[in-house]
């Protein structure tokens, strides 16, 4: 005869006198192999066998569900940690990007200032102080020198 005990969450299997008078807890029921279970089921009525097998299946499913919940929580924590790390990296890269944009703007300004200066110098008749070079307009030397013909 089988007596479910919901308060203790243990299922006791009482056997008729003359049988192997043992009882099974929920933990024993879940952890025993199928071969061991079948040995314990010998001599029980069909109804008791069905009840015990159903109880074992219910307990095993409960265990699987619990481990699945633990796995889900662990995965969620890992994903949240990964998300935080990625958000930190995005912030760091955004900061570097902003810094590089400022540097690029500064370099563009310098480039434009140099271009403006170069255009101004090219238009002005400014000459460096000192004598004119040997190839200048008042010298007899020619620049570029004529190609020598042989």
C-alpha positions in Angstrom: 0.0 0.0 0.0 1.3 3.5 -0.8 0.8 6.5 1.4 1.7 9.9 0.0 2.8 12.3 2.7 2.7 15.9 1.4 4.0 17.5 4.5 7.3 15.7 4.6 7.5 15.4 0.8 8.5 11.8 1.3 6.6 8.8 -0.1 6.6 5.8 2.1 6.0 2.5 0.5 4.6 0.0 3.0 4.7 -3.6 2.0 2.6 -6.4 3.2 4.1 -8.6 5.8 6.1 -11.4 4.2 7.5 -9.0 1.6 10.7 -7.0 1.9 9.3 -4.5 4.4 11.1 -1.4 3.1 10.0 2.2 2.5 11.3 4.7 0.0 11.8 8.5 0.5 11.4 10.9 -2.4 15.2 11.3 -2.6 15.7 7.5 -2.8 12.9 7.2 -5.4 14.6 9.9 -7.6 18.2 8.8 -7.3 17.8 5.0 -7.7 18.4 3.4 -11.1 15.5 1.9 -13.1 16.8 -1.6 -12.3 16.7 -0.8 -8.5 13.2 0.7 -8.9 12.0 -2.4 -10.7 13.3 -4.6 -7.9 11.4 -2.5 -5.3 8.3 -2.7 -7.4 8.1 -6.5 -7.5 5.2 -7.8 -5.6 3.3 -4.5 -5.5 -0.1 -4.1 -7.1 -0.5 -2.5 -10.5 -2.0 0.6 -9.0 0.9 1.0 -6.5 3.4 0.5 -9.3 1.7 3.2 -11.4 1.5 5.6 -8.4 5.2 5.1 -7.6 6.3 5.6 -11.2 4.2 8.7 -11.5 5.6 10.0 -8.3 9.1 9.4 -9.5 8.4 11.1 -12.8 6.9 14.1 -11.0 9.9 14.4 -8.7 12.3 14.1 -11.5 10.5 16.8 -13.5 10.5 19.0 -10.4 14.3 18.6 -10.2 14.7 19.4 -13.9 12.6 22.5 -13.6 14.6 23.7 -10.6 17.9 23.2 -12.4 16.5 25.0 -15.4 15.5 27.9 -13.2 19.0 28.0 -11.7 20.6 27.9 -15.2 18.3 30.7 -16.4 19.1 32.9 -13.5 22.9 32.2 -14.0 22.6 33.0 -17.7 20.7 36.2 -17.0 23.4 37.3 -14.5 26.1 36.5 -17.1 24.3 38.4 -19.8 23.7 41.4 -17.5 27.4 41.4 -16.7 28.3 41.2 -20.3 25.9 44.0 -21.1 27.5 46.2 -18.5 30.9 45.5 -19.9 29.8 46.3 -23.4 28.1 49.5 -22.3 31.3 50.6 -20.6 33.2 49.9 -23.8 30.7 51.8 -25.9 31.1 54.8 -23.6 34.9 54.6 -23.8 34.8 54.4 -27.6 32.3 57.3 -27.8 34.7 59.3 -25.6 37.7 58.4 -27.8 35.6 59.2 -30.9 34.7 62.7 -29.5 38.3 63.3 -28.6 39.5 62.3 -32.1 36.8 64.6 -33.7 38.1 67.5 -31.7 41.7 66.7 -32.7 40.6 66.4 -36.4 38.8 69.8 -36.2 42.0 71.4 -34.7 44.1 69.8 -37.5 41.6 71.1 -40.1 41.8 74.6 -38.7 45.6 74.5 -38.8 45.6 73.2 -42.3 43.2 75.9 -43.5 45.3 78.6 -41.7 48.4 77.2 -43.5 46.6 77.2 -46.8 45.5 80.8 -46.3 49.0 81.8 -45.3 50.4 80.0 -48.4 48.0 81.8 -50.7 48.9 85.1 -49.1 52.6 84.5 -49.5 52.2 83.4 -53.1 50.4 86.6 -54.0 52.7 89.0 -52.2 55.9 90.3 -53.7 57.7 89.4 -50.5 61.3 88.3 -50.9 63.7 87.0 -48.4 66.4 89.5 -47.3 69.8 89.3 -48.9 71.2 89.2 -52.4 69.2 87.6 -55.2 70.1 84.1 -56.1 72.5 83.5 -59.0 69.7 82.3 -61.3 67.7 85.5 -60.6 66.6 87.9 -63.4 69.7 90.1 -63.0 72.2 87.3 -63.3 73.7 85.9 -66.4 73.2 82.4 -65.3 70.2 80.7 -66.7 67.8 78.5 -64.7 67.2 75.9 -65.6 70.4 75.5 -67.5 70.0 74.7 -71.2 70.4 71.1 -72.1 73.8 70.5 -73.5 74.0 69.2 -76.9 76.8 66.9 -78.0 
